[in-house]
Amino acid sequence: MEWALYMLGVLYANQGKLDEAEKMYQRALQGREKAWGPDHTSILHTVHNLGCLYVDQGKLDEAEEMYQRALQGKEKAWGPDHTSTLDTVNNLGNLYKFQGKLDEAEKMYQRALQGYEKARGPDQTSTLGTVHNLGLLYVDQGKLDEAEKMYQRALQGREKARGPDHASTLATVNDLGSLYADQGKLDEAKKMYQRALQGYEKALGLENVIRYRPALNTMWNLGDLFAAQGHLDEAKEMYSRARTGFQTLQGPSSDVCQQLDLSIASLDPTQGKQREISISLAYIVLANK
C-alpha cells in the first residue's frame, strides 16, 4: 500500500500536481513509519522526495528539515560516500544556494563532487551535474575564473557523454554565455547563446521551441546582448520571440511578458536618452541573470 502511495506521489510530482504529491508522500511516510519505525531505510527515499517537493513549493525550511533527516539516515544506513547519500548532499547544496547560504552550499557541492568522482568517476552525469552547480555557485560568489573552469569541464564532459545538442549540454552552453557576458566578453557570449538556441531549435523544432522555457531564456539573453551592443533590430526579434513563448506558457499578463514588453519598447530609437538608459540597464541585467 505504501509503495503504491509513494509511486502516486512521484507521478503527481512529475505532473506538477504538487499538493496531490505531498498528500501521497505524507500518507506513504506515515504508513512506513507506523509499520517499520522512523529510522527504517525504506523511509529515506520518501523523506528525500518530500524535501524536493517542498523546494518546488517554496517551503524551504520544511525542505531543509527533510533533507537533513534523509542525510542523517542515509549516512547511518549506507555511509557518507554512498551515491544515494551524495544525491541528498547535492540537493542540500542546491537548497543552500537558493537560500543565499553560499558558503554552506559550496561545502555541500564539494563534498558531493569528491564523492561522485570516487564512486562514479569524473565524467559520469551526476558528477558533471555537480560540476555545473559549482559553476553557478561561483558566479554568485563573484569567482568568475573558477566558474569558467567548472563550466568548461561540465561542457566537455557532457558533450562526450550525451552529445553536443543534449538539453544538459545546452544548459551549460547558455550559462557559459552568461558568464562571458558578465566578463564583458560579448562576442564569446553571443557565440554561446546562438549555439544554445540553435541546439534547442534543432532538438525541438521551430514550432515547439517557444514552449521550452530554457530556450526562451536563451532568446531573452540574446535580446539583452544585442541591446547592449546596439543591434536593436536583432534585439527586438529575440525579445519578441521570447515574449511569444512566455505568453503561451504563462499568459500575456505575466510579469515576464510585461518585462519583455518594456524591453521591446525601450528599443524605440525615438526615445533618445531612454535608449541610452536601456542599453546601460541591459548590461546590468546581463550581469545579474
C-alpha positions in Angstrom: 0.0 0.0 0.0 2.7 2.5 1.0 4.7 1.7 -2.2 1.6 2.5 -4.3 1.1 5.8 -2.5 4.8 6.6 -2.9 4.6 6.0 -6.7 1.5 8.0 -7.0 3.4 10.8 -5.3 6.2 10.5 -7.8 3.6 10.6 -10.6 1.8 13.7 -9.3 5.2 15.5 -8.7 6.2 14.8 -12.3 2.8 16.2 -13.5 3.3 19.3 -11.5 0.4 18.4 -9.1 2.3 19.3 -6.0 -0.4 19.4 -3.4 -1.6 15.9 -4.5 2.0 14.7 -4.5 2.5 16.0 -0.9 -0.6 14.1 0.3 0.6 10.8 -1.2 4.2 11.2 0.1 2.8 12.1 3.6 0.5 9.1 3.6 3.3 6.8 2.4 5.7 8.2 5.0 3.2 7.8 7.9 2.4 4.2 6.8 6.0 3.2 6.7 6.8 4.9 10.0 4.0 3.0 11.6 5.0 -0.3 10.1 8.8 -0.2 10.4 9.7 2.8 12.7 11.0 6.3 11.9 14.6 5.2 11.0 13.9 2.3 8.6 15.8 2.6 5.3 12.6 2.2 3.2 11.5 5.6 4.5 14.5 7.6 3.4 13.6 7.9 -0.3 10.2 9.2 0.7 11.8 11.7 3.0 14.2 12.9 0.3 11.4 13.3 -2.2 9.4 15.3 0.3 12.4 17.6 0.5 12.4 18.0 -3.2 8.7 18.7 -3.3 8.9 21.3 -0.6 11.6 23.1 -2.6 9.2 23.2 -5.6 6.5 24.6 -3.3 8.8 27.2 -1.8 8.7 25.7 1.7 12.4 25.9 2.2 12.5 25.3 6.0 10.5 22.2 5.6 12.7 21.1 2.7 15.8 21.5 4.8 14.3 19.5 7.6 13.5 16.6 5.2 16.9 16.7 3.5 18.7 16.7 6.9 16.6 13.8 8.1 17.3 11.9 4.9 21.0 12.7 5.0 21.4 11.5 8.6 19.5 8.4 7.9 21.5 7.6 4.7 24.8 8.3 6.4 23.9 5.9 9.2 22.5 3.2 6.9 24.8 3.3 3.9 27.7 5.5 4.8 28.8 9.1 3.9 30.0 8.2 0.4 27.1 6.1 -0.9 25.7 7.6 -4.1 22.2 8.0 -2.5 23.8 9.9 0.3 25.6 12.1 -2.1 22.4 12.8 -4.0 20.9 14.3 -0.8 24.2 16.2 -0.2 24.0 17.7 -3.7 20.3 18.7 -3.2 21.2 20.4 0.1 23.8 22.4 -1.8 21.0 23.5 -4.2 18.8 24.5 -1.3 21.5 26.4 0.5 22.3 28.2 -2.8 18.7 29.2 -3.2 18.6 30.5 0.4 21.7 32.6 -0.2 23.9 30.4 2.1 26.7 30.3 -0.4 29.5 29.0 1.9 27.3 26.1 3.1 26.3 25.4 -0.5 29.9 25.2 -1.6 30.7 22.8 1.2 27.9 20.5 0.1 28.8 20.7 -3.6 32.4 20.0 -2.9 31.6 17.0 -0.7 29.2 15.7 -3.4 31.7 16.2 -6.1 34.5 14.4 -4.3 32.2 11.5 -3.5 30.8 11.2 -7.1 34.3 11.3 -8.5 35.4 8.5 -6.3 32.2 6.4 -6.7 31.3 7.0 -10.3 34.2 8.7 -12.0 34.9 12.3 -13.2 32.8 12.1 -16.3 29.6 10.5 -15.0 26.4 12.5 -15.4 25.8 13.0 -11.7 29.4 14.2 -11.3 29.0 16.7 -14.2 25.8 18.0 -12.8 27.5 18.9 -9.5 30.4 20.5 -11.5 27.8 22.6 -13.3 26.2 23.5 -10.0 29.6 24.7 -8.7 29.9 26.9 -11.7 26.6 28.5 -10.9 27.6 29.0 -7.3 31.0 30.5 -8.2 29.2 33.1 -10.4 27.1 34.1 -7.4 30.2 34.4 -5.3 31.9 36.5 -8.0 34.6 33.9 -8.6 34.3 34.1 -12.4 37.6 32.4 -13.3 36.6 29.4 -11.1 33.1 29.4 -12.6 34.6 29.3 -16.1 36.7 26.3 -15.2 33.7 24.4 -13.9 31.5 25.3 -16.9 34.2 24.2 -19.3 34.7 20.9 -17.5 31.0 20.3 -17.4 30.6 21.2 -21.1 33.4 18.9 -22.3 32.1 16.1 -20.2 28.5 16.5 -21.3 29.5 16.8 -24.9 31.3 13.5 -24.6 28.7 11.7 -22.5 25.5 13.0 -24.1 26.4 14.8 -27.3 26.6 18.5 -28.3 22.8 19.0 -28.5 21.6 17.3 -25.4 19.5 19.5 -23.1 22.1 19.4 -20.3 24.9 20.3 -22.7 22.9 23.2 -24.0 22.2 24.4 -20.4 25.9 24.6 -19.8 26.4 26.4 -23.1 23.8 29.0 -22.2 25.3 29.5 -18.7 28.8 29.8 -20.2 27.3 32.6 -22.4 26.0 34.4 -19.4 29.4 34.1 -17.7 31.1 35.6 -20.8 28.6 38.4 -20.7 29.4 39.0 -17.0 33.1 39.2 -18.0 32.4 41.7 -20.8 33.3 39.1 -23.5 30.2 39.9 -25.6 31.4 38.2 -28.8 32.1 35.0 -27.0 28.8 35.3 -25.1 26.9 35.7 -28.5 28.5 32.5 -29.8 27.4 30.5 -26.8 23.9 31.9 -26.8 23.5 31.3 -30.5 24.9 27.8 -30.2 22.4 27.0 -27.4 19.5 28.4 -29.3 20.3 26.6 -32.5 20.7 23.4 -30.5 17.2 23.9 -28.9 15.7 24.6 -32.4 17.3 21.5 -33.8 16.1 19.3 -31.0 12.6 20.7 -30.6 11.8 22.3 -34.0 11.0 25.9 -34.6 7.3 25.5 -33.7 8.0 23.7 -30.3 11.0 25.7 -29.2 8.7 28.6 -27.9 7.2 26.1 -25.4 10.5 25.3 -23.8 11.5 27.7 -21.1 15.3 27.2 -21.3 15.2 28.1 -25.0 13.1 31.2 -24.1 15.6 32.2 -21.5 18.4 32.0 -24.2 16.3 34.2 -26.5 15.9 36.7 -23.8 19.7 36.6 -23.1 20.4 37.2 -26.7 18.0 40.1 -26.8 19.8 41.7 -23.8 23.1 41.1 -25.5 22.1 42.6 -28.8 20.6 45.6 -27.0 23.9 46.1 -25.1 25.7 46.0 -28.5 23.3 48.4 -30.1 21.9 45.9 -32.5 18.3 46.9 -32.0 16.6 45.0 -34.8 18.2 41.7 -33.6 17.3 42.6 -30.0 13.7 43.2 -30.9 13.5 39.9 -32.8 14.8 37.9 -29.8 12.6 39.8 -27.3 9.5 39.3 -29.5 10.2 35.5 -29.9 10.7 35.1 -26.2 7.6 37.0 -25.4 5.5 34.9 -27.7 6.7 31.8 -25.9 6.2 33.1 -22.4 2.7 34.3 -23.4 2.0 30.7 -24.4 3.4 29.3 -21.1 2.3 32.0 -18.6 -0.2 34.3 -20.3 0.1 37.8 -21.7 -0.3 39.5 -18.3 2.6 37.6 -16.6 5.4 39.5 -15.1 7.8 38.0 -17.6 5.7 39.3 -20.6 5.5 42.7 -19.0 9.2 42.9 -18.6 9.7 41.9 -22.2 7.2 44.5 -23.3 9.3 47.1 -21.5 12.4 45.8 -23.1 10.9 46.0 -26.6 9.6 49.5 -26.0 13.0 50.6 -24.8 14.4 49.8 -28.2 12.5 52.6 -29.9 15.2 54.9 -31.3 12.9 57.9 -31.0 13.1 57.7 -27.2 16.5 59.3 -27.3 18.0 59.4 -23.9 15.8 56.5 -22.8 17.6 54.3 -25.3 21.0 55.0 -23.7 19.5 54.2 -20.3 18.0 50.9 -21.6 21.4 49.8 -23.1 23.0 50.5 -19.7 20.3 48.5 -18.0 20.9 45.7 -20.4 24.4 45.4 -19.2 23.1 45.3 -15.6 20.6 42.6 -16.5 23.3 40.5 -18.2 25.5 40.8 -15.1 22.7 39.6 -12.7 20.9 36.9 -14.7 
